[in-house]
Amino acid sequence: MAKFTKAGLGFIKLDDELINLKAYREITKLDEFDDIMIGFTPFMPSKEDWESGVEGSWVVSYETADERDEDFQLIEEVLKQE
């Protein structure tokens, strides 16, 4: 089951959070060990992350690669809308 839904041009929704996909320089599929994820790396980390020396990347984990691929396809569709 998909975790993301379309929320307008360049945006997706995760639970109640609106995510601007244009704020990320890299969105990737990740398969590390037994973890299946989508990773998000921002163009610029938040002030708090910057001050603590953290890049600001975050991930969404999935049970199966099919679930992850379904969400990744949705992300690609949303990014192509503009």
C-alpha positions as CSV (number, residue, x, y, z in Angstrom):
1,M,0.0,0.0,0.0
2,A,1.3,3.4,-1.0
3,K,2.4,5.8,1.8
4,F,2.3,8.9,-0.4
5,T,-0.6,10.7,-2.1
6,K,-0.5,13.4,-4.7
7,A,-1.1,16.9,-3.3
8,G,-0.7,19.3,-6.1
9,L,2.1,20.5,-8.4
10,G,5.4,19.4,-7.0
11,F,3.9,18.2,-3.7
12,I,3.1,14.9,-2.1
13,K,1.5,14.1,1.2
14,L,2.8,11.7,3.8
15,D,0.3,11.2,6.6
16,D,-0.6,14.8,7.4
17,E,2.7,16.3,6.2
18,L,2.9,18.2,2.9
19,I,6.3,17.6,1.2
20,N,7.7,19.9,-1.5
21,L,9.6,17.6,-3.8
22,K,11.5,20.5,-5.3
23,A,13.3,21.1,-2.0
24,Y,15.3,17.9,-2.5
25,R,18.3,17.6,-4.7
26,E,18.2,13.8,-4.6
27,I,15.3,11.3,-4.1
28,T,16.5,7.7,-4.4
29,K,15.5,4.1,-4.1
30,L,17.6,2.4,-1.4
31,D,18.1,-1.3,-0.7
32,E,20.5,-1.7,2.2
33,F,20.8,-5.0,4.0
34,D,17.1,-6.0,4.6
35,D,15.9,-2.4,4.5
36,I,13.8,-1.2,1.6
37,M,13.5,2.6,1.5
38,I,13.2,5.9,-0.4
39,G,15.8,8.4,0.6
40,F,15.4,12.2,0.5
41,T,18.4,14.6,0.5
42,P,17.6,18.3,0.7
43,F,19.4,21.0,-1.3
44,M,20.0,22.8,2.0
45,P,19.7,21.3,5.5
46,S,17.7,23.0,8.2
47,K,19.5,25.5,10.4
48,E,19.6,22.9,13.2
49,D,21.0,20.2,11.0
50,W,23.6,22.6,9.5
51,E,24.8,23.7,13.0
52,S,25.1,20.0,14.2
53,G,26.9,19.0,11.0
54,V,24.2,16.7,9.7
55,E,23.2,16.6,6.0
56,G,19.5,16.5,6.8
57,S,18.6,13.4,4.7
58,W,15.7,11.2,5.8
59,V,14.1,7.9,4.6
60,V,10.7,6.2,4.4
61,S,10.9,2.5,5.0
62,Y,8.8,-0.2,3.3
63,E,7.9,-3.9,3.8
64,T,8.3,-4.8,0.2
65,A,10.1,-3.4,-2.9
66,D,6.8,-3.3,-4.8
67,E,5.3,-0.9,-2.2
68,R,8.5,1.3,-2.5
69,D,8.4,1.2,-6.3
70,E,4.7,2.2,-6.3
71,D,5.5,5.3,-4.2
72,F,8.7,6.1,-6.2
73,Q,6.6,6.0,-9.4
74,L,4.2,8.5,-7.9
75,I,7.0,10.8,-7.0
76,E,8.4,10.7,-10.5
77,E,4.9,11.5,-11.9
78,V,4.5,14.4,-9.6
79,L,7.9,15.8,-10.5
80,K,7.0,15.6,-14.2
81,Q,3.8,17.6,-13.8
82,E,5.6,20.9,-13.9
